Amino acid sequence: MKKGTKKSGSTSQIIRDYVSQNPSLGNAQIVKDLVAQGHKVYPALVNQATKRASGTKKRASSKTSTKRASAKVAASTTPHEEFNIDQFKAAAKFIRLCGSVEAAVTSIRQYQKIAELFQ
């Protein structure tokens, strides 16, 4: 807003009102139009205000979705194959330590050769 004028409400409400009057505009155009009107808005604020206006809810925790995903994977495996998430996590950690899948496979083969020497 221009100096000396009284602010007529919250910026988010101004954005929501503008979006309701112009639903076909994108966030970039909304920012340009509101800045031209003298409001201090930026793309992130417009994005946040438009998401809240559409009624989307923020998730409480990402842990819930992770548990659901792992349950789906475990349920979709065949009966003779058991999926162990702890083994999977250990394998992923080992691959990250080695740098790549190929390096991990090479390391496992070397381990097998050394283990055969002690048998």
Number of C-alpha atoms within 10 A of each C-alpha: 14 10 7 6 7 8 11 9 8 9 17 18 14 17 24 20 14 15 19 12 10 11 11 10 12 12 18 12 12 22 22 14 14 19 14 11 11 11 17 13 18 15 14 11 16 23 18 12 18 20 14 14 16 9 8 9 8 8 8 7 8 8 9 10 11 11 10 11 12 14 12 11 11 15 12 10 11 9 8 6 8 10 16 10 13 9 10 11 11 11 14 15 12 15 17 13 11 15 11 12 14 11 15 18 13 12 13 12 12 12 11 11 10 11 10 9 7 6 5
